[in-house]
């Protein structure tokens, strides 16, 4: 195996999650009688550039199909996050009617709707037909294709360079990270800014967030690795912010290396130093992660088995990709977890990939009145517990498994 960034030989294994289907390949009722494709899910660390990455088996076209079912707008906290981002960027970089904003992986228009509301011209780039269609219904122009150097050059030739590009939770999703990053260096205006948000590797390691590992995530990113990758592809990182989203994320600010004039901030230097002190660029930092993940898996399975023995009713909330990783690695099936609620109609009446647990609407939860609700997207715990607070009326409790089993 060679590193997808620097092409060095990669041999340091971070974790082996055995096999599972692609995490967003939800199963229809008609497909239940048929087979599913399962792929190995192993992650390695490059000891040359320190990019943590999956060993690839599934082609990206199988994971980002036309009926892709992840719609960002179903999370109220994420909508708030997007609105606040647009407001902050518009103010900091003085964006207005003469500016141009491009969002890559624009999904269902969850963010660009706020750009449009402020009268700022914008364009979405989104390869999945289902979410692109939802964005167009909001009046947002969307190019339905994958981003890279070729598309960036075409946009520049059409005089559609960007003052600001946004790329939230997509940097980890691209198989050719060099082509992807180089595209931003091409599409930016001379003084333009690119922002990228992604889960922070340090948080993943500290809290053993192994369930955020799935085939769609080709890379797991430290600031150390991102700074190196960007520099080699024409971008210069000049600032960083730490965010609470997705269990702990970074927002990285970058400019063209050839024309950008912004100085690197103290916050950037401090976080790079923190990563260095933690040992991100050393093999020892990645040791022991497998054993910690196994403990979480065993704790969840023990809880579900004991709940069944005690005659307790258990359901789950959130048909999230991270939940699919957790349930498939733990070997949970519908005999222990009979259903999962999701607000997204595109997922309802389907089944989780692999474990084939049925996905139902919220009315089912109210009808069955479970003793426990396992929150699979634990990063939305605050939002979900507020939304479902009524389960306490019948004595119901919430459960999360990561970073350790917690019942409240």
N, C-alpha and C positions, 0 to 999 in steps of 0.2 A: 504494500500500500504506500502511495506517495501523497504527501501533503498537498491539499488542493490550492494552497497559496504558494509555497516556496518549492514544492516538488521534492523536498527531502524525504528520505525513507522514514516511515512512521511505524514504531513498534511498541510504544508505551501505552498499554491498555488502561483506560480510565474506568470503564464499566461494561459489563456484558449483561444486557437485559433479555437475552435469549432471542425469542422470535415473537413477532406480532404483525398484524396487517397494518397498512398505513392508517394513521390515527383519525383521519377525517373521512375514511371510506365507509360511511354508514350503510347498513345493509337494509334493503327494502324487503317487504313481506314476500314479494315474488321471488327474491333471490335467496331466501332462507334454505331452500332445498339444494342450492348449488354450493360449490366450494369457494373459499376465499384464498387469496394469495397472502402467505405469511413470509416475512423476510427477517433475517437476522438483524438484531439491533445492538450493535457494538460501537463503542466510542473510544477513540484513541487521542493521545496528545502528541503533537509535533514538538520534539525537543530542540528544534532549530528556531522556529518562529513562535512557538507556544500557542498555536491555534489548536483548540480542542474540536474534534470533528468526528462525524459518523463514518463508518465503513459503508460505502454505498452499494446498495443492491437494487432498490426501487428507483425507477426513472421519475423525474419530477413531474412528468405529464400524468402519471398515475395518481399523484397526490394533489394536484391542482386542476381537477377536471371541470367540465362545464357545469356540473351540479354541485360544486364545492359549497359546503353547508355552513361555513363560519361567517356570520354576519356581525360586524363590530357593534352595530347600533342597538343590539339587544342588551348591552350593559350600560346602565345609566351612569355609573361612575366613570366608564371609559368615555362616554359622550362629554361629561364635565371636564375630563382631562383634555380632550381634544379642543373644546371651546377655550379653555384657559391657555392652551398652547398657542392657538391662533392669535389670541389677544396679546400675549407676551411677545410673540415674534413680530407682529405688526408694529408694536410700539418700539421694540429694541432696534429693528432694522428699517423702520420708517416705511413700511409697505403701504401702498395706496393704489389708486386707480391706474397709475402708470407702471405698476409692478406686475410681475408674473410669477405665480406659485405653481410648482409641479409637485404632486404627491405620487410617489411610487408605492405600489400596493395600496391603492386608495380604497379598496374593499367596496363597501356599499355607500360611500360618500359621507361617512360618519364625521370626517374632519373637514373636507372641502366644502361642506355645506356652510360652515362658519366662515370660511374664506369668502365664499360667494356672498354671504349676508353682509360682509363689510365692503362689498363692491370691488374686491380685488380679483382681477382676471386669474383664472386657474385652470389646470388640466390634471386629470387623473390618469394614471397608468395602472391597469389592473387586468391580469391575464384570465381570471375566472369569469365566465359568462354570467353566472347567476348573480354575483355581487356587482359586476359592472352594470347589469340591467337595473339593479336597485338604485345605483348611483345616478343613472340617467333619469330615473323617475323623479329625482330631486333637482333636475335641470343642470347636472354637472356633465361636462364633456369628458369622455373617457376613451382612451386608446386601449383596446383589448389585446394586449400582447405583453411579452416579458421585456424587462428593461435591461439594457446593456449598451455597449459602445455604439452598435449599429443604430439603435433607436435614438440615442443621444445625438449622434451626428446628423441624423435626419431632421430632428427638431431644430438643431442649430441652423441647418440649411434653410429651414422654413421661418427663420427669425423668431423662434419660440424658445430662446434661451431663458433661464430662470434666475430671478433675484433670490428666490428661496426654494429649496427642495426639501420635502419631508419624506422620511422613510422610517415608519414606525413598525417595529416587530417584523421586519422583512430581511434584514441583513443576515440573520441566521438561516433564512429559508432558501438562499441561493446556492446552487451547486458550483457555479463559476464565480467565486467571490472577487477575483481580479477584474474580470470583464464588467461585473456589476459596479464596483467602486470606480473604475476608470470612466464609466459612463457619466457619473456625477461630475467628475473633473472636466468632462467635455461639455456638458449641458449648462453649466453655470456661467453666468456673466462674469466679467473680470473681477467684480467686487461682490459676487454672489456668495451665498452661504448655504451649505447643506447641513441638515440635522438628521441624526439617526438615533432611534431609541431601540434598545434591545436589553433582554435580561442580562444581569451582570454575573459573570462566572463566579466571582467571589461569594455572592449570595447563594448561588446554586450549591457551591461546595460547603459553605458554612451551615446551611440549613438542610443539606442533603435533598435538594429539590430534584431528585432523579426522575420524577414523573414529568418534568418539562422536557425530557429527552424523548424524541420520536423522529420518525423518518423524515418528516417535513423540515426538521431543524438539522441542517447539515453542519452548522457550526455553533460553538458555545464560546462566548466572547469575553475576554478580559480587555481592559483598556490597553494593556501592554501589547497584545496581539493586534488590536484595531489600529493603534498608532503606527505600528510597523507596516501593516497591510495598506493603510491609506497612503503613507509616505511613498511606497513603491508604486502606487497607481495614480499619482498626480494630485493627491489631496493632502492638506496639512491640517491636523487637528489643532484648534486654538482654545477650546473651552470644553468643559464637561459639567454636567449636573447629575446628582444622584436623585433618583425618583423611587417612590414606594410601589409603583405599578409592577404587576407580574412577579410579586415576591421580592422586588428589588432590581431596578433597572438603571441604566445610564442613558442620558441624552448627550450625545457627542456633537459638537459644532465643528465644522470643517470648512475650509476655503480652498480655492485653487492654489496649488503650491507655486505656480509661476507668477500669479498676479495678486494674491491675497496680501493684505498689509496688516492684518490684526495680529497683535502680540499674543503669545501663549500665556494663559492666565495662571495665577497662583493655584487656583483650584485644580487645574490640570496637573501641574507639577506635584501637588500634594497627593493626588490619587495615584499617580504613577509610582510615587515613592511608597505609598501604602501597599500597593500590590507587590512591589519589590520586597518590602519588609516581610510580607506574608509568605513569600516564596513562590509566587505565581510562575516565575521562570526557573523552576527547579522540579525535578521528578518527584521529590518527596511530597510536594504539595498535593499530588493526586493519589497518594496511597491511602488505602483504607476506605475509600468511598463505596466500593462494592459491599463490604460488610455492613456499613451503616444502612445502605438501601435494603439489604436483606432483613435487617431488624425491623424496619418500617413495614415491609411486606408481611413479615410474620405477625407483627402486632395487629395489623388490620385483619388478617385471616383468623387469628385467634378470637378477636372481638366478634366477628360475624358468626363464627361457629358457636361461641358461647351464647350469643343473642338468640340464635335458632334453638339451642337446647333449652333456653329459658322461656321459649314461647313468645319472644318479643318480635314485633313487626318492624322491619327495617326497609327503608327506601333510600334513594340517592337524589341529589339535585345537581344539575349541570352536566349535560352530555359533552363534556370538554375533552379535548385531545389529551390533556394531562391525566384525566381520569381514565382514559382508555389505556394509556401506558401502565398506570398503577394497577388496574383491574386485571389486565392481561398478564402482567408479570407476576402478580400474586396468585393467579389462577382462579379468580372469583368468577362464579357463574350465577345464573338466575335462581338457582336453588338457595343461595345465600343472600342475594340482592335482586329481588324480583322485578324492580323497575327503577328508572331514573327519569326525573322530571326535567324538561327543558322548555324555556319560553319561546324558542325559535320554531315556528311552524315548519320550516324546512327540515327539521330533525324529527319532529313528532311523527309517530306511527312507523318509525324506522327502528333499527336495532344497532346497538353499539358494535363496532367491528370486533371480531374475535370472540369476545364473551357473549355476544348476541343478547344482551339484556335489552328489553323493550323500552323505548323512549315514549313517555306519555306527557300530557299537559298537566298544568298545576291543579286542575279540578280533581285529578286522580289522587293527589296527595290529600286533599281535603276530604275526600270520600273514604280513604283507607285509614287515615289518622294514625300514622306510624309512631312507634315509640322513639325511633331514632331516624334522623335524616343525615346521611353522609354527604357532606359538601365536597364534591370532587374538585371544582375550581377554588381551592383554598385561598387563592389570592383575592377572591371576591367575598370572603367570609363576612366582612362587615355589612356589605350590601345585601347578601343573601339572608343573613340572620334578621336584618331589619325587614326585608320583604316577606319573610316567612315567620315573623314573630308570633303569629297566631297559633303555631303548633304547641306553644307553651300552654295554651288554654286547656289542652288535654294531657299535659305533662310530657309532651314531646321534647327531645333533646337533640342538639346538633353534634355532629362528629366530624372531625378532620383527622387525616392520617399523617400529613406532612407538616412540619419536620418530625413530629411524633404524634402518637394517638392522643387526641384530646376530645373529651366529652363535656359539653356545657349546656 
